């Protein structure tokens, strides 16, 4: 009986000009086709990090790392636990999944050793209380030209990483995490 009802429904919808897409044909959420596997770029840069900020968008939450010069590479991927730079100690994070963000830029001036980004609260770099996907952004330290940031998210979701030039002679490393698949 259910099969007959289903066939009748499809025939009626077709007569009305409505087509049903199979799950394989359905459009991805907001057109997002990023995936959740680790993303990397190998470049190194001695240009220091100067800030970290976040933003909410219709389809994803965004983390931006500001750099005073050319952006280096990065390794961003889901891990069981985020490890602090240099010590390897685990960083406690809220969320159902954890992204370890390692950028190939220091958070200090390489000539003087003076810090260029020193968070007021290493356990909460920005307030992400009302974000759909982000749960916590925490500092993992900077050591030998590498800087680690822990990002707790709601679940293992698709993400992308890219760099942007500017403003001025600076650049930005951007991590977007989708709100859903």
C-alpha positions in Angstrom: 0.0 0.0 0.0 2.8 2.4 0.9 4.5 1.8 -2.5 1.3 2.6 -4.3 0.9 5.8 -2.3 4.5 6.8 -3.1 4.1 6.1 -6.8 0.9 8.2 -6.9 2.6 11.0 -5.0 5.5 11.0 -7.6 3.1 10.9 -10.5 1.0 13.8 -9.0 4.1 15.9 -8.3 5.5 15.2 -11.8 2.2 16.3 -13.3 2.5 19.5 -11.3 6.0 20.0 -12.7 7.8 19.2 -9.5 10.8 16.8 -9.6 12.3 15.0 -6.6 16.1 14.9 -6.3 17.7 11.8 -4.9 20.2 12.4 -2.0 23.1 12.0 -4.4 21.7 14.8 -6.6 20.7 17.2 -3.8 22.7 20.4 -3.6 25.2 20.6 -0.8 24.5 22.9 2.2 25.0 26.5 1.0 27.1 25.1 -1.9 29.8 24.0 0.5 32.0 21.2 -0.8 35.0 21.6 1.6 35.3 18.3 3.4 36.8 17.6 6.8 40.2 16.2 6.0 43.4 18.0 7.0 44.5 21.0 4.9 48.1 22.0 4.6 50.4 24.6 2.9 54.1 24.3 3.5 55.4 27.9 3.2 57.3 29.4 6.2 57.3 33.1 7.1 59.0 35.1 9.8 56.2 37.8 9.7 54.6 37.8 13.1 51.0 37.2 14.1 49.3 40.4 15.4 45.8 39.3 16.1 43.1 36.6 16.1 39.4 37.3 15.6 36.2 35.5 14.7 33.0 36.2 12.9 29.6 34.7 12.2 28.3 34.1 8.7 25.1 32.6 7.3 26.6 29.3 6.5 29.8 29.1 8.5 31.8 30.5 11.4 35.1 32.2 10.6 38.5 32.5 12.4 41.0 35.1 11.1 44.6 35.2 12.0 46.2 38.6 11.2 49.8 38.6 10.1 52.2 41.7 9.8 53.6 40.6 6.4 53.3 37.5 4.2 51.3 34.6 5.6 53.2 31.4 6.1 51.7 28.0 5.5 49.5 26.0 7.9 48.4 22.6 9.0 44.7 22.5 10.0 43.0 19.2 10.9 40.7 17.4 13.4 42.6 15.8 16.3 41.5 13.9 19.4 43.2 16.6 21.5 45.0 19.8 20.6 48.7 19.9 21.8 50.4 23.0 23.0 53.4 24.2 20.9 56.7 23.3 22.4 55.5 21.3 25.4 53.0 19.0 23.8 50.6 19.4 26.8 46.9 18.9 26.0 44.8 22.0 25.7 41.3 21.6 27.2 38.6 22.7 24.8 34.8 22.7 24.7 33.0 21.0 21.8 32.3 17.7 20.2 35.4 18.0 17.8 38.7 19.8 17.9 40.6 21.5 15.1 44.4 22.0 15.7 45.5 25.0 13.7 49.2 25.3 13.3 50.4 28.4 11.3 53.9 28.8 10.1 54.3 32.3 11.5 55.6 33.2 15.0 53.7 35.3 17.5 56.8 37.2 18.3 59.4 39.4 16.5 62.1 37.0 15.4 64.9 39.6 15.7 64.0 40.8 19.3 62.0 37.9 20.7 59.4 40.3 21.8 55.8 39.1 21.6 53.5 40.5 18.9 50.4 38.6 20.0 49.9 37.9 23.7 46.3 36.9 24.5 44.7 38.4 27.6 43.0 35.1 28.3 44.7 32.1 26.6 41.7 29.8 27.3 39.3 32.1 25.4 40.9 34.2 22.6 37.5 35.5 21.4 34.0 35.2 22.8 32.1 32.6 20.6 29.2 32.2 23.0 26.4 32.8 20.4 28.2 31.1 17.4 26.4 28.1 15.7 29.6 26.0 15.2 32.5 27.4 17.3 32.6 26.5 21.0 36.0 27.8 22.1 39.2 29.3 20.7 42.3 28.7 22.8 46.0 29.6 22.7 48.4 26.8 22.1 51.6 28.9 22.1 54.3 29.9 19.6 57.6 28.1 19.4 60.4 28.1 16.7 58.3 29.9 14.1 55.1 27.8 14.6 52.0 29.0 16.4 49.2 26.7 17.5 45.5 27.6 18.1 42.9 25.2 19.4 39.4 25.5 18.0 36.6 23.6 19.7 33.6 23.1 17.4 30.1 21.6 17.8 30.9 18.5 15.6 33.3 17.3 12.9 32.1 19.5 10.1 33.5 20.6 6.7 36.1 23.4 6.8 38.4 25.3 4.5 41.6 27.3 5.0 43.0 30.0 2.8 45.1 33.2 2.9 44.2 36.7 1.9 46.5 39.6 1.1 46.1 42.9 3.0 45.3 45.2 4.5 48.4 47.1 3.5 51.5 44.9 3.5 49.9 42.4 6.0 47.9 39.3 5.3 45.4 36.9 6.9 45.0 33.2 7.4 41.3 32.3 7.4 39.6 29.1 8.7 35.9 28.7 7.9 33.9 25.9 9.5 30.5 25.1 8.1 27.4 25.0 10.3 26.4 21.6 8.9 27.1 19.1 6.1 
